Amino acid sequence: MPGTECRPALRSLLPIAVGTPDVESAQSYVWRLAQAHDVPWQTLHKFINGKGPAIYGNLRGQVPRLDAPTAQAAAYVRRVAELTGQPGVASLGLSWLAGRARAQHVLRTHRAWCPACIAEMHAGDRPFYTPMVESLASVSHCLRHRLRLQEGCQRCEIKYSNRRVERFGGNCSAECAVGSAEKGSAVAETFTALELAVLEQMGLLVSLIGTVEAGMTWVRFGEIVVALHRKGYQVGPGEMARRMGVSKGTISSLMRGRSEPGIDLLLRLSSTYRVRLPDLLLKRVGDETWLQLPSLHTRVDWPRRTKPRIDWGSVQQGLQLELVSEATPPVARVARSLQIDARHLAQRQPECAAGLTDRYRGRIRSVRQ
């Protein structure tokens, strides 16, 4: 009938803690939405993907994609926002950084959590969800309770999903829950200056989720360097590279505009010069004092970022064993077992990577048949 509102296709859940450092991640929202409809989250994903052109395939094993700073993640959360009638959902995760920050090494590949936060959620003091800040690979502690985040079972160290975290409070089974309870509760740790700086800066970053205003513009690296120079900082390529723990060539490339900094580099820059990380991303048009507000933590220098040497002879032997074994794991799992990046493996050993992929796809086809 004319004048009546269209009913949302999915339940209209409100995202949790938007505009604060405890803001909910996009994956956590989809997971809670699946619980509200009493269906597996993969079933909900198929429903969401079926309401228009397919955005993702099977998300099994690819949970961090929903929070990544990519165009696909942005399209996915926008569709979820339309289906739930909650416009704020469209800003969850880091999809608002699509095209401005690289997705590589930003997010964890496994669930991490604070034991004290999980205990509060089990007691009913807080709803059960995953804060976005705990999904970031650079964050190692909970700022609320000063506890190190856990990434696996306290007893057997198996890594797992939200469902197991909620059911067993940070353990993979009831038996492990009993065993880990005998070890005693976690003890608060003292932060290092670097860990405290990372916590504050990443907390400021996720606080921007859902609060980015109209009339704000992206900041270029050259503007940042000029603003730091006006504040009296030494921002020569050599000194900046030493403080940030990167190569001088990286800084020169950024200054000349040949590349754009990722979140990792902006995190290093903000904590090194004690400026707010959000100020290195966005500013209001015409605002000349956008870099004046300092951060609370002390100035820190980062250890030098180095790439581990790879013994390609041992890698080749491992690949040959995988090609003749009865198991048929995917290339990503083989790369993890060899402690190298899957893309690097495909570039250096394309024939072996293609052989592993063909074997894995053949096993999947036979299972489906």
C-alpha positions in Angstrom: 0.0 0.0 0.0 1.2 3.6 -0.6 2.8 5.2 2.4 3.8 1.9 4.1 7.5 1.2 4.8 9.2 -1.9 3.3 9.9 -4.5 5.9 13.6 -5.5 6.2 14.5 -8.9 4.9 16.6 -9.6 8.0 16.2 -8.7 11.7 17.1 -5.2 12.4 19.9 -5.7 14.9 21.8 -2.6 16.2 25.6 -2.8 15.9 27.3 -2.6 19.2 29.5 0.3 20.6 29.7 2.3 17.3 32.0 5.4 17.7 34.0 3.8 20.6 37.2 1.7 20.8 35.0 -1.3 21.5 33.0 -1.1 18.3 31.8 -4.4 16.9 33.5 -6.0 13.8 31.5 -6.7 10.6 32.1 -10.4 11.0 30.8 -10.4 14.6 27.6 -8.6 13.4 27.0 -11.2 10.7 27.6 -13.9 13.2 25.1 -12.4 15.7 22.6 -12.0 12.9 22.9 -15.7 12.1 22.2 -16.5 15.8 19.2 -14.2 15.8 17.8 -16.2 12.8 18.9 -19.5 14.3 20.8 -20.6 11.2 24.5 -21.3 10.6 26.3 -18.2 9.5 27.3 -19.8 6.2 23.6 -20.2 5.4 23.0 -16.6 6.2 25.9 -15.7 3.9 24.3 -17.6 1.0 21.1 -15.7 1.6 22.9 -12.3 1.6 24.9 -13.2 -1.4 21.8 -14.3 -3.3 20.1 -10.8 -2.9 22.1 -9.4 -5.8 25.3 -10.1 -7.8 27.5 -12.5 -5.9 30.2 -10.6 -3.9 32.0 -13.5 -2.3 32.1 -17.3 -2.8 32.4 -19.7 0.1 33.7 -17.7 3.1 34.8 -20.8 5.0 38.3 -20.2 6.2 38.2 -16.6 5.0 36.4 -14.8 7.9 38.7 -11.7 7.9 37.5 -10.7 4.5 34.4 -9.1 5.9 36.5 -6.6 7.9 39.2 -5.9 5.3 39.7 -2.5 3.7 38.5 -3.7 0.3 35.8 -2.8 -2.2 34.2 -6.3 -1.8 33.9 -5.9 1.9 32.3 -2.4 1.4 29.8 -3.8 -1.0 29.0 -6.7 1.4 28.3 -4.6 4.5 26.2 -2.2 2.4 24.0 -5.1 1.3 23.7 -6.3 4.9 22.8 -2.7 5.9 20.0 -2.7 3.3 18.7 -6.1 4.3 18.5 -5.2 8.0 17.4 -1.6 7.6 20.4 -0.4 9.8 22.4 2.2 7.8 25.2 2.1 10.5 26.1 -1.5 9.5 27.5 -0.2 6.2 30.4 1.4 8.1 31.4 -1.7 10.2 34.9 -3.1 9.7 37.6 -1.3 7.8 35.7 -1.2 4.5 35.6 2.6 4.6 39.4 2.5 4.0 38.9 0.7 0.7 41.3 2.1 -1.9 43.3 4.0 0.8 44.9 1.2 2.8 46.3 -2.2 1.9 44.5 -5.2 3.4 47.7 -7.3 3.7 48.7 -8.2 7.3 46.1 -5.8 8.8 43.7 -8.5 10.3 44.2 -11.7 12.2 43.5 -15.0 10.5 42.1 -16.5 13.8 39.8 -15.4 16.6 41.5 -13.6 19.5 39.9 -12.6 22.8 40.4 -11.2 26.2 39.6 -13.9 29.0 38.2 -11.2 31.3 35.9 -9.8 28.6 34.6 -13.3 27.8 33.9 -13.9 31.5 31.9 -10.7 31.6 29.9 -11.7 28.5 29.2 -15.2 30.0 28.0 -13.4 33.2 25.5 -11.3 31.1 27.2 -8.0 31.9 27.9 -7.4 28.2 26.5 -8.9 25.0 28.6 -11.5 23.3 30.4 -10.1 20.3 33.9 -9.5 18.9 35.3 -5.9 19.2 37.0 -4.7 16.0 40.2 -3.8 17.8 40.7 -7.5 18.7 40.6 -8.5 15.1 43.7 -6.3 14.3 47.0 -8.2 13.9 49.0 -5.4 15.6 47.0 -5.4 18.8 48.3 -7.8 21.5 46.5 -6.8 24.7 43.0 -5.7 26.0 43.1 -2.1 27.0 40.1 -2.5 29.3 41.6 -5.3 31.5 45.4 -5.1 30.7 45.4 -8.8 29.7 47.2 -10.4 26.7 44.7 -11.6 24.1 44.5 -15.4 23.6 44.4 -17.0 20.2 43.8 -20.6 21.1 42.6 -23.0 23.8 44.3 -22.3 27.1 45.1 -26.0 27.5 45.7 -27.5 24.1 46.3 -24.2 22.1 43.9 -25.2 19.2 42.7 -22.1 17.3 39.0 -21.9 16.6 35.8 -19.9 16.0 33.4 -17.6 17.8 31.0 -20.5 18.5 33.6 -22.4 20.6 34.7 -19.2 22.4 31.1 -18.5 23.4 30.3 -22.0 24.5 33.4 -22.9 26.5 34.7 -19.5 27.5 38.1 -19.6 25.7 38.5 -23.4 25.5 37.9 -25.9 22.7 35.8 -28.3 24.8 34.3 -28.8 28.2 37.2 -31.1 29.1 39.7 -28.4 28.3 37.6 -25.8 30.2 37.9 -27.9 33.4 41.7 -28.4 32.8 42.4 -24.8 32.2 40.3 -23.7 35.2 42.7 -25.6 37.4 45.6 -23.4 36.2 44.1 -20.3 37.7 43.0 -17.0 36.2 45.0 -14.8 34.0 47.2 -12.2 35.5 47.3 -8.5 34.4 50.5 -7.6 32.5 52.5 -4.4 32.3 52.5 -2.8 29.0 55.6 -1.8 27.1 55.7 1.7 25.7 55.3 0.3 22.2 52.3 -1.9 23.1 50.6 1.0 24.9 51.1 3.2 21.8 49.7 0.6 19.5 46.6 0.1 21.7 45.9 3.8 21.9 46.4 4.5 18.2 44.4 1.5 16.9 41.6 2.3 19.4 41.5 5.8 17.9 41.3 4.2 14.4 38.4 1.9 15.1 36.6 4.8 17.0 36.2 6.4 13.5 34.0 3.6 12.3 30.5 5.0 11.8 31.5 8.6 12.6 33.2 9.8 9.5 31.6 13.1 8.6 30.8 14.7 5.2 33.2 17.4 4.1 36.3 15.4 5.2 39.1 14.7 2.8 41.9 12.1 2.6 45.4 13.2 3.7 48.4 12.6 1.4 51.8 11.6 2.8 53.4 14.8 1.5 50.9 16.9 3.5 51.8 14.9 6.7 55.5 15.6 6.2 54.9 19.3 5.7 52.7 19.5 8.8 55.3 17.6 10.9 58.0 20.0 9.7 55.9 23.0 10.7 55.6 21.5 14.2 59.4 21.4 14.5 60.0 17.7 13.9 63.0 16.3 12.1 61.3 14.6 9.1 64.3 13.9 6.8 64.1 10.5 5.1 67.0 9.0 7.1 65.8 10.1 10.5 62.2 9.2 9.8 63.2 5.7 8.5 65.3 5.1 11.6 62.5 6.0 14.0 59.9 4.0 12.1 62.1 1.0 11.7 61.7 0.9 7.9 64.1 1.4 5.0 65.1 4.9 3.7 63.9 3.8 0.2 60.4 3.2 1.6 60.2 6.8 3.0 61.6 8.3 -0.2 59.1 6.4 -2.3 56.2 7.7 -0.1 57.6 11.3 -0.1 57.8 11.2 -3.9 54.2 9.9 -4.2 55.3 6.6 -5.9 53.3 4.6 -3.3 50.7 5.2 -0.6 51.3 4.2 3.1 49.3 1.3 4.5 47.9 1.1 8.0 51.1 -0.5 9.4 53.2 2.5 8.2 50.7 5.1 9.4 50.7 3.3 12.8 54.5 3.5 13.0 54.4 7.2 11.9 51.7 8.2 14.4 53.3 6.5 17.4 56.8 7.8 16.5 55.8 11.5 16.3 53.0 11.3 18.9 50.2 12.4 16.5 46.7 10.8 16.3 46.4 8.1 13.7 43.0 9.3 12.5 44.5 12.7 11.7 46.9 11.0 9.3 43.9 9.6 7.3 41.3 12.3 7.3 41.0 16.1 7.8 38.3 18.7 7.3 38.6 20.8 4.2 40.5 24.1 4.9 41.5 23.0 8.4 45.2 24.0 8.9 45.4 22.8 12.5 44.4 19.2 11.8 47.7 17.8 13.2 47.9 19.8 16.4 46.3 17.5 18.9 48.9 15.1 20.4 48.4 11.5 21.4 48.6 10.5 25.1 51.3 7.9 24.9 55.0 8.6 25.0 57.2 8.8 21.9 58.4 5.4 20.7 61.0 4.1 18.2 60.1 0.9 16.3 62.5 -2.0 15.9 63.7 -2.4 12.3 61.3 -4.3 10.1 63.1 -7.2 8.5 62.0 -10.0 6.2 63.0 -13.6 7.3 65.3 -15.5 5.0 63.6 -18.4 3.2 65.5 -21.6 2.6 64.0 -22.5 -0.8 65.9 -25.8 -0.9 64.0 -27.0 2.2 60.8 -25.5 0.7 61.2 -27.5 -2.5 61.7 -30.7 -0.5 58.6 -30.0 1.5 56.6 -29.4 -1.7 57.7 -32.6 -3.2 56.6 -34.5 -0.1 53.2 -32.9 -0.2 52.8 -33.8 -3.9 53.3 -37.5 -3.3 51.5 -37.7 0.1 47.9 -39.0 0.5 46.7 -35.8 2.0 45.6 -33.1 -0.4 45.7 -29.7 1.6 45.2 -26.4 -0.2 48.2 -24.3 -1.2 47.5 -21.8 1.7 47.8 -24.5 4.3 50.9 -25.9 2.8 52.5 -22.4 2.7 51.6 -21.9 6.4 53.3 -25.2 7.3 56.4 -24.1 5.4 56.2 -20.6 7.1 56.0 -18.6 3.9 53.4 -16.5 2.1 51.1 -18.3 -0.3 51.5 -15.7 -3.0 55.3 -15.8 -2.7 55.2 -19.5 -3.0 53.1 -19.3 -6.2 55.5 -16.8 -7.7 58.7 -18.8 -6.9 57.3 -22.3 -7.4 54.4 -22.0 -9.9 54.5 -25.6 -11.1 54.4 -27.1 -7.6 51.7 -24.6 -6.5 49.6 -25.5 -9.6 50.0 -29.2 -8.9 48.8 -28.8 -5.3 45.9 -26.8 -6.4 44.8 -29.4 -9.0 45.1 -32.2 -6.4 43.0 -30.2 -3.9 40.3 -29.3 -6.5 40.2 -33.0 -7.6 39.6 -34.1 -4.0 36.8 -31.5 -3.6 35.1 -32.7 -6.9 35.3 -36.3 -5.8 33.8 -35.5 -2.4 30.9 -33.6 -4.0 30.2 -36.4 -6.4 
